[in-house]
Amino acid sequence: MKKKLIGLIIGIFSFSIVNASSATELKLATFEPPKAFIASKILAAWATKVNQCSGTLNVKMYAGGVLGSPPKQYDIVTSGVADISWTVLGYIGGQFPLSSVIELPEGYLDKEMAGIKVIGLHSNPGYQIHMKDTKVVKPADFKGKKMRVPSKIAGTILKTLGATGVKVPAPGTSEALSKGVVDGTPFPYTAVGSFRLFDVTKYHTEVNITNATFGLIMNEDKFNSLPAGAQACINKFSGHAFGDWASGLIDNQNAIMKNEISKRDGHEIIIASDDVIAEYKKILAPIESNWLKEMSGKGLDGDAVLNRAREIITAVEG
């Protein structure tokens, strides 16, 4: 009986080794640190869902930008260095112009996504202003400030307000603030925890100044090479199944981080008044019309995308 039991255990163990070795590895890249919220709670969880569903895939995460820097996330997927990547579409200059609609102050991509499979898209809660030493509340307060620029439109917004834009990848924000390379940064509250900004920021002003579009993208040829069952499992957790699920987790984490910041000594959250928000809208209004002209120049229907984005925002916010 003991020999049979040992044989059964060895047989199961051997099968698991064969199963693991025969599984198709998919490299999932992200520039976020391994313990950051997106990497640990969303991407790792998504990979587990797909792996458990398929039984033939091993989606393995490579966090911290080890496969490529933040601006290279699209390139590493199209070149095959990574099979899947989670990235900020705004980092990929000019590649996805329509997706930048979500970055406009106040705030159908098939042509833009040629060559890649879009697993899912989502945005963040509004970007607030997080400053190291000085309060920034009114538009005039930005004059002369060195601000981290997360995207092209964000850079235009900050320049219009009189700030000097400095390009710093998200993972380098803490160091840039610590060394005085920048005075502040637009970010949702979630990023304060993910990128260790507690010790390098004091003032947090709510102005919902911009946003970003994030995409979980996959090399299309790699997807097409997978067996039908494996494809079905990826599709099962794609589209709204990914975007709505990820957005819900992010919204909840954003509220948690805001609450934590509000309780920390030495931190102050400032909520801009309606009059101040109206001042921002007046100054930044031309950015929207300029974006529409840019989309038109590219032969893209910016009006339709902007109107649809507003419909979605209204439906979500009520």
LINJO-V706528 format. One record per backbone hydrogen bond with DSSP energy under -1.0 kcal/mol. NH is the residue of the N-H (numbers start at 1). CO is the residue of the C=O. E is the energy in kcal/mol with one decimal. If there is no record, write none. Layout:
NH,CO,E
NH,CO,E
This chain:
5,1,-2.4
6,2,-2.9
7,3,-2.7
8,4,-2.3
9,5,-2.5
10,6,-2.8
11,7,-2.4
12,8,-2.5
13,9,-2.7
14,10,-2.9
15,11,-2.2
16,12,-2.1
17,13,-1.8
18,14,-2.4
19,15,-2.8
20,16,-2.5
21,17,-2.7
22,18,-2.0
24,56,-2.8
26,58,-1.8
28,60,-3.0
29,84,-3.0
30,62,-1.7
36,33,-1.6
40,36,-2.9
41,37,-2.7
42,38,-1.2
43,38,-2.9
44,39,-1.7
46,42,-2.7
47,43,-2.4
48,44,-2.0
49,45,-2.2
50,46,-2.2
51,47,-2.7
52,48,-2.6
53,49,-1.9
54,50,-2.5
55,51,-2.2
58,24,-2.7
60,26,-2.6
62,28,-3.5
64,32,-2.9
65,30,-2.5
72,69,-1.7
73,70,-1.2
76,72,-2.5
78,74,-2.3
79,75,-2.2
82,76,-2.8
83,27,-1.5
84,27,-2.6
85,217,-2.5
86,29,-2.2
87,215,-2.3
89,213,-2.6
91,88,-1.8
92,89,-1.3
93,91,-1.4
95,92,-1.9
100,97,-1.1
101,98,-1.9
102,99,-1.1
103,100,-1.7
104,101,-1.2
113,109,-1.6
116,113,-2.0
117,218,-3.3
119,216,-2.5
120,216,-1.4
122,214,-2.0
127,210,-2.7
128,187,-2.5
129,205,-2.6
130,185,-2.6
131,203,-3.1
132,183,-2.7
141,138,-1.6
142,139,-1.6
143,140,-1.2
144,162,-2.3
145,142,-2.5
147,164,-2.6
148,184,-2.4
149,166,-2.4
155,151,-2.2
156,152,-1.9
157,153,-2.7
158,154,-2.6
159,155,-2.3
160,156,-2.4
161,157,-1.5
162,159,-1.4
163,158,-2.6
164,145,-3.2
166,147,-2.6
172,169,-2.0
173,170,-1.8
176,172,-2.2
177,173,-2.5
178,174,-2.4
179,175,-2.4
181,176,-2.0
182,176,-1.4
183,146,-3.8
184,146,-1.3
185,130,-2.1
187,128,-2.3
191,188,-1.0
192,189,-1.2
194,190,-2.0
195,191,-2.7
196,193,-1.1
197,192,-2.8
202,131,-3.1
203,131,-1.6
204,268,-2.7
205,129,-2.9
206,270,-3.2
209,127,-1.8
214,122,-3.3
215,87,-2.6
216,120,-2.9
217,85,-2.9
218,117,-2.5
219,83,-2.6
220,115,-1.4
223,219,-2.2
224,220,-2.6
225,221,-1.2
226,223,-1.4
231,227,-2.4
232,228,-2.4
233,229,-1.5
234,230,-1.9
235,231,-2.8
236,232,-2.0
238,235,-1.7
239,119,-3.3
241,238,-1.5
243,239,-3.0
244,240,-2.1
246,242,-3.2
247,243,-2.4
248,244,-2.0
249,245,-1.8
250,246,-2.5
251,247,-2.8
252,248,-1.9
253,249,-2.4
254,250,-2.7
255,251,-1.8
256,252,-1.9
257,253,-2.7
258,254,-2.2
259,255,-2.1
260,256,-2.2
261,257,-2.5
262,258,-2.2
264,261,-1.1
267,264,-1.4
268,202,-2.8
270,204,-3.0
272,206,-1.6
277,273,-2.4
278,274,-2.2
279,275,-1.5
280,276,-2.1
281,277,-2.5
282,278,-2.0
283,279,-2.0
284,280,-2.6
287,284,-1.6
289,285,-1.1
290,286,-2.4
291,287,-2.0
292,288,-2.2
293,289,-1.9
294,290,-2.1
295,291,-2.6
296,292,-2.3
297,293,-2.2
299,296,-1.6
300,295,-2.9
302,300,-1.7
305,301,-1.6
306,302,-2.9
307,303,-2.6
308,304,-2.1
309,305,-2.5
310,306,-2.2
311,307,-2.1
312,308,-2.3
313,309,-2.6
314,310,-2.6
315,311,-2.2
316,312,-2.3
317,313,-3.0
318,314,-2.3
